Amino acid sequence: MKTMKTMKTMKTINLLFLLSVVIFSGCSKNNYDPINFNLYDNGYFITNEGNFGSGNGSISFVNDNGIVEHDVFATNNSFILGDVVQSMNIINNKAYIVVNNSSKIEVAAVDSMKAVTTIDVLSPRYICQVTENKAYITDWGTNSVKVLNLNSNIISSSISCGIGPEAIVVNNEYAYICNIGGWGLDNTISIINTSTDILEKTLVVGDKPNSVVVDISGNIWVLTGGYTEYDENWNIVSETAGNLVKIVNNSIEKTFTFPIGNHPKDLVINDIGTTLYFSDGSWNKSVYSMNIYDTELPNSPLINRSFYSLDCNNGYIYGTDAVDYVQQGWSYRYMENGQIVDSVQTGIIPGGYCFN
């Protein structure tokens, strides 16, 4: 038979045990932080523009198993992204999401998509890191490149360039900006010294330069779409040719000219920087590949399909289909030989990719 003292001791031990369980459980629950679980590490993002004026732009995330999570920003925050998600770039473990018509860039922790801050820009298009503590933002609203301090996420200055600054790439101490013309017309690229933030040179490359990449040798390739002029009944009045331009040491070395009526777009390059991919054609386009050492444009398409946007990463080619620009779109993944791998459904008007 147990004595009263023994029973009191056992009760005390049991109480302490239960209390420790409660405290441990409470600490575990209170310390739960989704940021530490790296929700969005293994996969890639798709930027969905949404319908102009509707504020339904979004971000989709596709994990390594091909499972899609939609609206990852809205899901992890108390507000939606806004109107026309133009592009996204990952800099210093933060996602910089460019929301064009809402005149802002939303900054979020890339592993959780929790909002960090908002940067106000009149009409932002793309953001690119140019030095350890600095990034450039192309801005249609002011025909300039904004200089962003990455430590404070505050815009420190502005660099005037051409009309409608668009895509941007950085190689060594220079940034190359495509001046696509905005709602008008331009035919130049701006070359900015990233150490001094000074516009050093402007090159005429052809009407409406839309994309730019750097190859394995550090040479710059620019794709121009050409310009089409219409009358009041949408009949074609005149057209100019698109060009693929190779720039070496900040001077044009070679220009490849497309047939009049074709409007090439979405120049991308493989991981090692030796093969170019782009869409070419008139209304219906196909994807072509071209080695950087080729001496003429390719004649046969690699992928006989028209895409809204194109990208390349980790040995794969990616293309989006906006369908009817109202319902959800699709993203397709191909091997570099043009063989299809899989497809996933996206948000409305999938306009680009962002890879971890």
VENHUVEN-V956241 format. One record per backbone hydrogen bond with DSSP energy under -1.0 kcal/mol. CO is the residue of the C=O (numbers start at 1). NH is the residue of the N-H. E is the energy in kcal/mol with one decimal. If there is no record, write none. Layout:
CO,NH,E
CO,NH,E
This chain:
3,7,-2.3
4,8,-2.3
5,9,-2.1
6,10,-2.4
7,11,-2.4
8,12,-2.3
9,13,-2.3
10,14,-2.8
11,15,-2.6
12,16,-2.3
13,17,-2.3
14,18,-2.7
15,19,-2.6
16,20,-2.4
17,21,-2.1
18,22,-2.5
19,23,-2.8
20,24,-2.8
21,25,-2.9
22,26,-3.0
23,27,-2.7
24,28,-2.5
25,29,-2.4
26,30,-2.7
27,31,-2.0
29,32,-1.2
33,36,-1.5
34,37,-1.3
35,38,-1.1
38,41,-1.2
41,43,-1.1
42,64,-1.5
44,62,-2.9
45,354,-2.2
46,60,-2.6
47,351,-2.7
47,352,-1.2
48,58,-2.2
51,54,-2.4
58,48,-2.9
59,72,-2.3
60,46,-2.7
61,69,-2.8
62,44,-2.2
63,66,-2.4
67,63,-2.4
69,61,-2.8
71,75,-2.5
72,76,-1.1
82,57,-2.4
83,101,-1.0
84,86,-1.1
84,100,-1.6
87,98,-2.5
89,96,-3.1
91,94,-1.4
93,110,-1.7
94,91,-2.7
95,108,-2.1
96,89,-1.8
97,106,-2.4
98,86,-2.0
98,87,-1.1
99,104,-1.8
100,103,-1.6
103,121,-1.1
104,99,-2.5
105,119,-2.8
106,97,-3.1
107,116,-3.7
107,117,-1.2
108,95,-3.5
109,112,-1.1
109,113,-3.4
111,39,-1.2
111,40,-1.0
114,109,-2.4
117,107,-2.8
119,105,-2.4
123,140,-2.4
126,138,-2.4
128,136,-2.8
133,150,-2.2
134,130,-2.3
134,131,-1.8
135,148,-3.2
136,128,-2.3
137,146,-3.0
138,125,-2.3
139,144,-1.6
143,161,-1.9
144,139,-2.3
145,159,-2.6
146,137,-2.0
147,156,-2.7
148,135,-2.0
149,153,-2.5
154,149,-2.5
157,147,-2.8
159,145,-2.7
163,181,-2.3
164,180,-1.8
167,178,-2.6
169,176,-3.0
171,174,-2.0
173,194,-2.8
174,171,-2.5
175,192,-2.5
176,169,-1.7
177,190,-2.2
178,166,-3.4
178,180,-1.1
181,184,-3.1
186,208,-2.9
187,205,-2.5
187,206,-1.6
188,179,-2.3
189,203,-2.1
190,177,-2.5
191,200,-2.4
191,201,-1.6
192,175,-2.5
193,197,-2.2
198,193,-2.6
201,191,-2.9
203,189,-2.1
207,226,-2.4
208,225,-2.5
211,223,-2.5
213,221,-2.7
215,218,-1.9
219,215,-2.7
220,247,-3.5
221,213,-2.2
222,245,-3.0
223,210,-2.7
223,211,-1.3
227,240,-2.3
229,237,-3.7
229,238,-1.3
231,234,-1.9
235,231,-2.2
238,229,-2.9
242,258,-2.8
243,224,-3.1
244,256,-3.1
245,222,-2.5
246,253,-2.8
246,254,-1.4
247,220,-2.4
248,251,-1.3
251,248,-2.7
254,246,-3.0
256,244,-2.8
259,262,-1.9
265,279,-2.4
268,277,-2.6
270,273,-1.2
273,216,-2.5
274,292,-2.4
275,270,-2.1
276,290,-2.4
277,268,-2.7
278,288,-3.0
279,265,-2.2
280,286,-2.2
281,263,-3.0
286,280,-2.5
287,302,-3.0
287,303,-1.8
288,278,-1.8
290,276,-3.4
291,294,-2.0
303,287,-2.9
303,305,-2.0
309,320,-2.1
311,318,-3.0
313,316,-1.7
316,313,-2.3
317,334,-2.8
318,311,-2.3
319,332,-3.2
320,308,-3.3
321,330,-2.3
322,325,-2.7
329,346,-2.7
330,321,-2.8
331,344,-2.3
332,319,-2.2
333,341,-3.5
333,342,-1.1
334,317,-2.4
335,338,-2.0
339,335,-3.6
342,333,-2.7
344,331,-2.9
347,329,-2.8
348,50,-2.2
349,49,-2.8
352,47,-2.0
354,45,-3.1
